[in-house]
Protein backbone atom coordinates (compact mmCIF):
# COMPACT_ATOMS: atom_id res chain seq x y z
CA UNK A 1 0.00 0.00 0.00
CA UNK A 2 2.83 2.42 0.89
CA UNK A 3 4.55 1.73 -2.44
CA UNK A 4 1.30 2.45 -4.31
CA UNK A 5 0.86 5.67 -2.32
CA UNK A 6 4.45 6.74 -3.06
CA UNK A 7 3.96 6.12 -6.79
CA UNK A 8 0.76 8.21 -6.79
CA UNK A 9 2.34 11.13 -4.88
CA UNK A 10 5.50 11.15 -7.02
CA UNK A 11 3.34 11.06 -10.17
CA UNK A 12 1.38 14.09 -8.87
CA UNK A 13 4.60 16.02 -8.32
CA UNK A 14 5.80 15.04 -11.81
CA UNK A 15 2.54 16.37 -13.29
CA UNK A 16 3.22 19.77 -11.70
CA UNK A 17 6.78 19.87 -13.07
CA UNK A 18 5.66 18.94 -16.59
CA UNK A 19 2.88 21.55 -16.50
CA UNK A 20 5.40 24.24 -15.52
CA UNK A 21 7.54 23.36 -18.55
CA UNK A 22 4.64 23.80 -20.98
CA UNK A 23 4.14 27.53 -21.43
CA UNK A 24 0.67 27.30 -22.97
CA UNK A 25 -0.61 24.97 -20.26
CA UNK A 26 -2.58 26.30 -17.30
CA UNK A 27 -0.13 25.10 -14.64
CA UNK A 28 -2.50 26.14 -11.84
CA UNK A 29 -5.19 23.71 -13.01
CA UNK A 30 -2.72 20.82 -13.03
CA UNK A 31 -1.08 21.78 -9.72
CA UNK A 32 -4.45 21.98 -7.95
CA UNK A 33 -5.58 18.72 -9.55
CA UNK A 34 -2.33 17.06 -8.43
CA UNK A 35 -2.83 18.47 -4.92
CA UNK A 36 -6.37 17.05 -4.73
CA UNK A 37 -5.26 13.60 -5.95
CA UNK A 38 -2.30 13.49 -3.54
CA UNK A 39 -4.37 14.69 -0.56
CA UNK A 40 -7.15 12.18 -1.33
CA UNK A 41 -4.60 9.38 -1.66
CA UNK A 42 -2.92 10.00 1.70
CA UNK A 43 -6.33 10.42 3.35
CA UNK A 44 -7.52 6.98 2.22
CA UNK A 45 -4.31 4.98 1.64
CA UNK A 46 -1.83 6.18 4.28
CA UNK A 47 -1.02 3.62 6.99
CA UNK A 48 -0.74 6.58 9.37
CA UNK A 49 -4.27 8.07 9.64
CA UNK A 50 -4.51 11.60 8.26
CA UNK A 51 -7.28 14.06 9.12
CA UNK A 52 -8.60 16.89 6.97
CA UNK A 53 -7.42 19.31 9.66
CA UNK A 54 -3.83 18.07 9.23
CA UNK A 55 -4.03 18.59 5.48
CA UNK A 56 -5.40 22.11 5.99
CA UNK A 57 -2.72 22.98 8.54
CA UNK A 58 0.04 21.65 6.27
CA UNK A 59 -0.23 24.95 4.39
CA UNK A 60 1.98 27.68 5.85
CA UNK A 61 -0.76 30.28 6.08
CA UNK A 62 1.59 32.92 7.49
CA UNK A 63 3.55 32.84 4.21
CA UNK A 64 0.36 32.81 2.13
CA UNK A 65 -1.12 35.89 3.78
CA UNK A 66 2.20 37.72 3.72
CA UNK A 67 2.42 37.08 -0.02
CA UNK A 68 -1.10 38.46 -0.48
CA UNK A 69 -0.11 41.57 1.49
CA UNK A 70 3.11 41.98 -0.51
CA UNK A 71 1.39 41.51 -3.88
CA UNK A 72 -1.24 44.07 -2.87
CA UNK A 73 1.46 46.62 -2.04
CA UNK A 74 3.10 45.97 -5.41
CA UNK A 75 -0.30 46.41 -7.12
CA UNK A 76 -0.67 49.82 -5.44
CA UNK A 77 2.84 50.90 -6.49
CA UNK A 78 2.27 49.75 -10.07
CA UNK A 79 -1.08 51.51 -10.19
CA UNK A 80 0.58 54.74 -9.07
CA UNK A 81 3.62 54.11 -11.33
CA UNK A 82 6.07 54.82 -8.49
CA UNK A 83 8.97 52.78 -9.86
CA UNK A 84 8.28 54.03 -13.37
CA UNK A 85 8.62 57.57 -12.03
CA UNK A 86 11.85 56.62 -10.27
CA UNK A 87 13.23 55.24 -13.55
CA UNK A 88 12.11 58.38 -15.40
CA UNK A 89 13.91 60.65 -12.94
CA UNK A 90 17.11 58.65 -13.23
CA UNK A 91 17.09 58.62 -17.03
CA UNK A 92 16.41 62.37 -17.08
CA UNK A 93 19.24 63.19 -14.69
CA UNK A 94 21.97 60.86 -15.97
CA UNK A 95 21.25 60.69 -19.71
CA UNK A 96 24.26 62.81 -20.70
CA UNK A 97 26.99 60.31 -19.73
CA UNK A 98 26.79 56.74 -21.03
CA UNK A 99 28.92 55.04 -18.37
CA UNK A 100 27.30 56.96 -15.50
CA UNK A 101 23.88 56.11 -16.91
CA UNK A 102 24.90 52.43 -17.17
CA UNK A 103 26.03 52.24 -13.52
CA UNK A 104 23.18 54.23 -12.02
CA UNK A 105 20.35 52.52 -13.92
CA UNK A 106 21.78 49.02 -13.28
CA UNK A 107 22.33 49.66 -9.56
CA UNK A 108 18.89 51.21 -9.14
CA UNK A 109 17.08 48.41 -10.98
CA UNK A 110 19.05 45.82 -9.00
CA UNK A 111 18.19 47.36 -5.63
CA UNK A 112 14.56 47.70 -6.76
CA UNK A 113 14.48 43.99 -7.64
CA UNK A 114 15.48 43.18 -4.06
CA UNK A 115 12.07 44.43 -2.99
CA UNK A 116 9.68 43.86 -5.90
CA UNK A 117 9.29 41.08 -8.46
CA UNK A 118 12.13 41.02 -11.00
CA UNK A 119 9.70 40.82 -13.94
CA UNK A 120 8.06 44.05 -12.77
CA UNK A 121 11.49 45.69 -12.64
CA UNK A 122 12.21 44.59 -16.19
CA UNK A 123 8.86 45.90 -17.48
CA UNK A 124 9.44 49.26 -15.76
CA UNK A 125 13.11 49.89 -16.57
CA UNK A 126 13.57 48.41 -20.06
CA UNK A 127 11.36 50.94 -21.90
CA UNK A 128 13.11 53.78 -20.05
CA UNK A 129 16.55 52.43 -20.97
CA UNK A 130 15.64 52.05 -24.64
CA UNK A 131 13.95 55.43 -24.82
CA UNK A 132 16.97 57.19 -23.29
CA UNK A 133 19.40 55.22 -25.47
CA UNK A 134 17.47 56.26 -28.58
CA UNK A 135 17.77 59.91 -27.54
CA UNK A 136 21.50 59.51 -26.77
CA UNK A 137 21.93 57.42 -29.95
CA UNK A 138 23.80 54.73 -27.98
CA UNK A 139 23.39 50.98 -28.20
CA UNK A 140 21.10 49.89 -25.31
CA UNK A 141 22.17 46.22 -25.46
CA UNK A 142 25.06 46.49 -22.92
CA UNK A 143 22.85 48.41 -20.48
CA UNK A 144 20.04 45.88 -20.85
CA UNK A 145 22.52 43.06 -20.27
CA UNK A 146 23.80 44.76 -17.14
CA UNK A 147 20.31 45.28 -15.77
CA UNK A 148 19.12 41.75 -16.59
CA UNK A 149 22.15 39.96 -15.16
CA UNK A 150 22.31 42.07 -12.00
CA UNK A 151 18.64 41.93 -11.06
CA UNK A 152 19.07 38.17 -10.88
CA UNK A 153 21.51 38.82 -8.01
CA UNK A 154 19.05 41.06 -6.17
CA UNK A 155 16.95 38.21 -4.80
CA UNK A 156 19.83 37.11 -2.56
CA UNK A 157 19.76 40.31 -0.49
CA UNK A 158 16.42 40.21 1.34
CA UNK A 159 14.01 37.59 2.72
CA UNK A 160 11.31 39.02 0.46
CA UNK A 161 13.49 39.32 -2.65
CA UNK A 162 11.81 36.23 -4.09
CA UNK A 163 8.98 33.89 -3.21
CA UNK A 164 11.58 31.18 -2.54
CA UNK A 165 13.32 33.40 0.02
CA UNK A 166 10.06 33.97 1.87
CA UNK A 167 9.60 30.21 2.23
CA UNK A 168 13.18 29.67 3.40
CA UNK A 169 13.16 32.64 5.78
CA UNK A 170 9.89 31.58 7.37
CA UNK A 171 10.94 27.94 7.83
CA UNK A 172 14.30 28.77 9.43
CA UNK A 173 13.25 32.04 11.14
CA UNK A 174 15.66 34.18 9.10
CA UNK A 175 15.17 37.92 9.62
CA UNK A 176 16.09 40.79 7.34
CA UNK A 177 19.10 41.40 9.58
CA UNK A 178 20.24 37.81 8.96
CA UNK A 179 20.10 38.36 5.20
CA UNK A 180 21.93 41.70 5.33
CA UNK A 181 24.65 40.30 7.59
CA UNK A 182 25.15 36.94 5.87
CA UNK A 183 24.20 37.71 2.25
CA UNK A 184 25.02 41.43 2.01
CA UNK A 185 28.74 41.00 1.33
CA UNK A 186 28.09 38.46 -1.44
CA UNK A 187 25.47 40.74 -3.00
CA UNK A 188 27.83 43.74 -2.87
CA UNK A 189 30.84 41.90 -4.31
CA UNK A 190 28.73 40.10 -6.91
CA UNK A 191 26.94 43.21 -8.13
CA UNK A 192 29.95 45.55 -8.26
CA UNK A 193 32.26 42.99 -9.88
CA UNK A 194 29.60 42.00 -12.42
CA UNK A 195 29.01 45.60 -13.46
CA UNK A 196 32.76 46.25 -13.63
CA UNK A 197 33.30 43.24 -15.92
CA UNK A 198 30.33 44.19 -18.10
CA UNK A 199 31.62 47.77 -18.26
CA UNK A 200 35.13 46.69 -19.23
CA UNK A 201 34.41 43.90 -21.69
CA UNK A 202 31.01 44.78 -23.19
CA UNK A 203 29.98 48.40 -22.63
CA UNK A 204 33.31 49.90 -23.78
CA UNK A 205 33.15 47.95 -27.04
CA UNK A 206 29.81 49.56 -27.87
CA UNK A 207 30.21 52.96 -26.27
CA UNK A 208 30.99 54.64 -29.62
CA UNK A 209 28.23 52.82 -31.52
CA UNK A 210 25.55 55.03 -33.02
CA UNK A 211 22.30 53.17 -32.49
CA UNK A 212 19.57 53.61 -35.06
CA UNK A 213 16.73 51.19 -34.34
CA UNK A 214 14.71 49.74 -37.18
CA UNK A 215 11.86 52.22 -36.91
CA UNK A 216 14.39 55.10 -37.17
CA UNK A 217 16.29 53.57 -40.11
CA UNK A 218 13.05 53.21 -42.05
CA UNK A 219 12.18 56.83 -41.23
CA UNK A 220 8.77 55.86 -39.96
CA UNK A 221 6.91 58.82 -38.47
CA UNK A 222 6.81 58.14 -34.73
CA UNK A 223 3.47 59.53 -33.69
CA UNK A 224 1.94 58.68 -30.34
CA UNK A 225 -0.66 56.53 -32.09
CA UNK A 226 2.11 54.64 -33.89
CA UNK A 227 3.86 54.03 -30.59
CA UNK A 228 0.67 52.74 -28.99
CA UNK A 229 -0.04 50.41 -31.94
CA UNK A 230 3.49 49.01 -31.92
CA UNK A 231 3.92 48.99 -28.14
CA UNK A 232 6.84 51.38 -28.35
CA UNK A 233 8.10 53.66 -25.60
CA UNK A 234 6.05 56.62 -24.50
CA UNK A 235 7.47 58.93 -21.88
CA UNK A 236 4.47 59.72 -19.73
CA UNK A 237 3.97 62.84 -17.71
CA UNK A 238 5.56 62.73 -14.26
CA UNK A 239 3.24 61.79 -11.43
CA UNK A 240 2.51 64.40 -8.73
CA UNK A 241 5.50 64.98 -6.46
CA UNK A 242 3.38 64.51 -3.34
CA UNK A 243 2.19 61.08 -4.50
CA UNK A 244 5.73 59.98 -5.31
CA UNK A 245 7.24 61.27 -2.06
CA UNK A 246 4.64 59.77 0.27
CA UNK A 247 4.88 56.34 -1.41
CA UNK A 248 8.69 56.33 -1.27
CA UNK A 249 8.51 57.35 2.42
CA UNK A 250 5.99 54.57 3.08
CA UNK A 251 8.31 52.08 1.37
CA UNK A 252 11.15 53.16 3.66
CA UNK A 253 8.87 52.73 6.70
CA UNK A 254 7.64 49.34 5.49
CA UNK A 255 11.14 47.96 4.89
CA UNK A 256 12.37 49.41 8.18
CA UNK A 257 9.57 47.62 10.04
CA UNK A 258 10.41 44.36 8.26
CA UNK A 259 14.00 44.75 9.47
CA UNK A 260 13.10 45.72 13.04
CA UNK A 261 10.14 43.40 13.67
CA UNK A 262 10.48 39.70 12.76
CA UNK A 263 6.72 39.01 12.41
CA UNK A 264 6.22 39.19 8.64
CA UNK A 265 2.45 38.61 8.80
CA UNK A 266 1.86 41.52 11.19
CA UNK A 267 4.10 43.89 9.19
CA UNK A 268 2.62 42.68 5.91
CA UNK A 269 -0.89 43.64 7.02
CA UNK A 270 0.29 47.00 8.39
CA UNK A 271 2.14 47.78 5.15
CA UNK A 272 -0.81 46.77 2.97
CA UNK A 273 -3.25 48.94 4.93
CA UNK A 274 -0.78 51.86 4.96
CA UNK A 275 -0.36 51.89 1.16
CA UNK A 276 -4.08 51.50 0.53
CA UNK A 277 -4.80 54.34 2.98
CA UNK A 278 -2.33 56.84 1.44
CA UNK A 279 -3.53 56.01 -2.09
CA UNK A 280 -7.32 56.46 -1.87
CA UNK A 281 -9.48 56.05 -4.96
CA UNK A 282 -12.23 58.35 -6.12
CA UNK A 283 -15.69 56.79 -5.81
CA UNK A 284 -18.87 57.43 -7.79
CA UNK A 285 -19.76 60.24 -5.39
CA UNK A 286 -16.52 62.03 -6.26
CA UNK A 287 -15.02 61.54 -2.80
CA UNK A 288 -11.77 59.66 -2.26
CA UNK A 289 -11.63 56.72 0.10
CA UNK A 290 -9.34 53.71 0.75
CA UNK A 291 -10.44 50.87 -1.54
CA UNK A 292 -8.64 47.63 -0.69
CA UNK A 293 -11.18 45.60 -2.68
CA UNK A 294 -10.04 47.32 -5.88
CA UNK A 295 -6.38 46.48 -5.28
CA UNK A 296 -7.22 42.88 -4.37
CA UNK A 297 -8.68 42.59 -7.88
CA UNK A 298 -5.29 43.63 -9.31
CA UNK A 299 -3.41 40.90 -7.43
CA UNK A 300 -2.45 37.80 -9.41
CA UNK A 301 -3.57 34.99 -7.12
CA UNK A 302 -2.18 32.22 -9.33
CA UNK A 303 1.10 32.07 -7.41
CA UNK A 304 -0.83 32.06 -4.10
CA UNK A 305 -2.85 28.97 -5.04
CA UNK A 306 0.25 27.38 -6.56
CA UNK A 307 2.02 27.70 -3.21
CA UNK A 308 -0.95 26.16 -1.41
CA UNK A 309 -0.81 23.20 -3.80
CA UNK A 310 2.90 22.73 -3.21
CA UNK A 311 2.53 22.81 0.58
CA UNK A 312 -0.04 20.02 0.42
CA UNK A 313 2.12 18.04 -2.04
CA UNK A 314 5.13 18.23 0.28
CA UNK A 315 2.91 17.13 3.19
CA UNK A 316 1.85 14.19 1.02
CA UNK A 317 5.54 13.40 0.41
CA UNK A 318 6.06 13.32 4.17
CA UNK A 319 3.05 11.09 4.91
CA UNK A 320 3.95 8.72 2.07
CA UNK A 321 7.46 8.31 3.52
CA UNK A 322 9.20 9.79 0.47
CA UNK A 323 10.81 12.66 2.39
CA UNK A 324 12.26 10.24 4.91
CA UNK A 325 13.83 8.22 2.09
CA UNK A 326 15.33 11.40 0.59
CA UNK A 327 16.56 12.62 3.97
CA UNK A 328 18.22 9.28 4.75
CA UNK A 329 19.86 9.28 1.32
CA UNK A 330 21.22 12.81 1.80
CA UNK A 331 22.47 12.01 5.31
CA UNK A 332 24.27 8.92 3.99
CA UNK A 333 26.07 10.77 1.19
CA UNK A 334 26.59 14.05 3.05
CA UNK A 335 30.30 14.72 3.63
CA UNK A 336 31.30 15.42 7.22
CA UNK A 337 33.14 18.56 6.12
CA UNK A 338 30.62 21.42 6.33
CA UNK A 339 32.29 23.33 3.49
CA UNK A 340 32.07 20.38 1.09
CA UNK A 341 28.47 19.75 2.17
CA UNK A 342 27.57 23.40 1.53
CA UNK A 343 29.22 23.32 -1.91
CA UNK A 344 27.27 20.14 -2.70
CA UNK A 345 24.01 21.87 -1.71
CA UNK A 346 24.91 24.91 -3.80
CA UNK A 347 25.71 22.86 -6.91
CA UNK A 348 22.76 20.45 -6.65
CA UNK A 349 20.16 23.16 -6.03
CA UNK A 350 21.69 25.30 -8.80
CA UNK A 351 21.46 22.48 -11.33
CA UNK A 352 17.91 21.55 -10.31
CA UNK A 353 16.83 25.20 -10.39
CA UNK A 354 18.28 25.47 -13.88
CA UNK A 355 16.30 22.45 -15.06
CA UNK A 356 13.12 22.80 -13.00
CA UNK A 357 11.06 25.63 -11.58
CA UNK A 358 12.65 27.25 -8.49
CA UNK A 359 9.60 27.04 -6.23
CA UNK A 360 9.08 23.22 -6.28
CA UNK A 361 12.83 22.72 -5.77
CA UNK A 362 12.72 25.06 -2.77
CA UNK A 363 9.70 23.40 -1.19
CA UNK A 364 11.21 19.95 -1.71
CA UNK A 365 14.63 20.83 -0.27
CA UNK A 366 13.47 22.76 2.81
CA UNK A 367 12.73 19.59 4.85
CA UNK A 368 16.02 18.06 3.68
CA UNK A 369 18.00 21.08 4.89
CA UNK A 370 15.96 21.03 8.11
CA UNK A 371 16.89 17.37 8.60
CA UNK A 372 20.60 18.19 8.18
CA UNK A 373 20.27 21.00 10.74
CA UNK A 374 18.48 18.65 13.15
CA UNK A 375 21.38 16.19 12.76
CA UNK A 376 23.85 18.75 14.15
CA UNK A 377 25.21 20.10 10.86
CA UNK A 378 26.05 23.82 11.10
CA UNK A 379 23.12 25.73 9.65
CA UNK A 380 24.74 29.00 8.45
CA UNK A 381 26.79 27.85 5.43
CA UNK A 382 24.11 25.39 4.34
CA UNK A 383 21.44 28.09 4.36
CA UNK A 384 23.70 30.50 2.46
CA UNK A 385 24.41 27.78 -0.12
CA UNK A 386 20.70 26.93 -0.36
CA UNK A 387 19.67 30.57 -0.93
CA UNK A 388 22.40 31.12 -3.53
CA UNK A 389 21.67 27.89 -5.38
CA UNK A 390 17.92 28.42 -5.52
CA UNK A 391 18.11 32.06 -6.64
CA UNK A 392 21.05 31.91 -9.06
CA UNK A 393 20.82 28.46 -10.61
CA UNK A 394 17.91 29.31 -12.87
CA UNK A 395 20.00 31.95 -14.66
CA UNK A 396 22.10 29.51 -16.70
CA UNK A 397 19.33 29.41 -19.32
CA UNK A 398 17.25 32.47 -20.28
CA UNK A 399 14.07 30.44 -19.92
CA UNK A 400 15.08 29.71 -16.32
CA UNK A 401 14.45 33.36 -15.41
CA UNK A 402 11.21 35.19 -16.11
CA UNK A 403 13.11 38.50 -16.12
CA UNK A 404 15.48 37.22 -18.82
CA UNK A 405 12.59 36.17 -21.03
CA UNK A 406 10.89 39.53 -20.53
CA UNK A 407 14.14 41.28 -21.55
CA UNK A 408 14.30 39.24 -24.74
CA UNK A 409 10.65 39.85 -25.56
CA UNK A 410 10.86 43.62 -25.05
CA UNK A 411 14.22 43.86 -26.85
CA UNK A 412 12.64 42.21 -29.89
CA UNK A 413 9.66 44.57 -29.78
CA UNK A 414 11.92 47.61 -29.51
CA UNK A 415 14.28 46.46 -32.31
CA UNK A 416 17.36 45.91 -30.10
CA UNK A 417 18.92 43.40 -32.49
CA UNK A 418 22.18 43.10 -30.52
CA UNK A 419 20.34 41.46 -27.62
CA UNK A 420 18.95 38.11 -28.74
CA UNK A 421 18.58 34.65 -27.19
CA UNK A 422 22.00 33.47 -28.34
CA UNK A 423 23.84 36.44 -26.85
CA UNK A 424 21.93 36.37 -23.56
CA UNK A 425 22.53 32.62 -23.31
CA UNK A 426 26.26 33.14 -23.81
CA UNK A 427 26.80 36.21 -21.61
CA UNK A 428 24.20 35.24 -19.01
CA UNK A 429 25.57 31.68 -18.77
CA UNK A 430 29.12 32.94 -18.24
CA UNK A 431 28.03 35.26 -15.45
CA UNK A 432 25.78 32.60 -13.90
CA UNK A 433 28.83 30.32 -13.69
CA UNK A 434 30.87 33.23 -12.30
CA UNK A 435 28.24 33.87 -9.60
CA UNK A 436 28.24 30.19 -8.59
CA UNK A 437 32.06 30.13 -8.41
CA UNK A 438 31.93 33.37 -6.41
CA UNK A 439 29.42 31.66 -4.13
CA UNK A 440 31.83 28.76 -3.52
CA UNK A 441 34.54 31.26 -2.61
CA UNK A 442 32.11 33.05 -0.31
CA UNK A 443 31.25 29.77 1.41
CA UNK A 444 34.96 29.07 1.90
CA UNK A 445 35.36 32.50 3.50
CA UNK A 446 32.41 31.88 5.80
CA UNK A 447 33.62 28.48 6.97
CA UNK A 448 37.14 29.82 7.62
CA UNK A 449 36.24 33.11 9.31
CA UNK A 450 32.87 32.61 10.96
CA UNK A 451 32.97 28.92 11.99
Secondary structure, 3 states (H helix, E strand, C coil): CHHHHHHHHHHHHHHHHHHHHCCCCCHHHHHHHHHHHHHHHHHHHCCCCCCHHHHHHCCCHHHHHHHHHHHHHHHHHHHCCHHHHHHHHHHHHCCCCHHHHHHHHHHHHHHHHCCCCHHHHHHHHHHHHHHHHHHHCCCCHHHHHHHHHHHHHHCCCCCCCCHHHHHHHHHHCCCHHHHHHHHHHHHHHHHHHHHHHHHHHHHHHHCCCCCCCHHHHCCCCCCHHHHHHCCCCCCCCCCCHHHHHHHHHHHHHHHHHHHHCCCHHHHHHHHHHHHHHHCCEECCCCCEECCHHHHHHHCCCHHHHHHHHHHHHHHHHHHCCHHHHHHHHHHHHCCCCHHHHHHHHHHHHHHHHHHCCHHHHHHHHHHHHHHHHHCCCCHHHHHHHHHHHHHHHHHCCHHHCHHHHHHHHHHHHCCCCCCCHHHHHHHHHHHHHHHHHHHHHHHHHHHHHCC
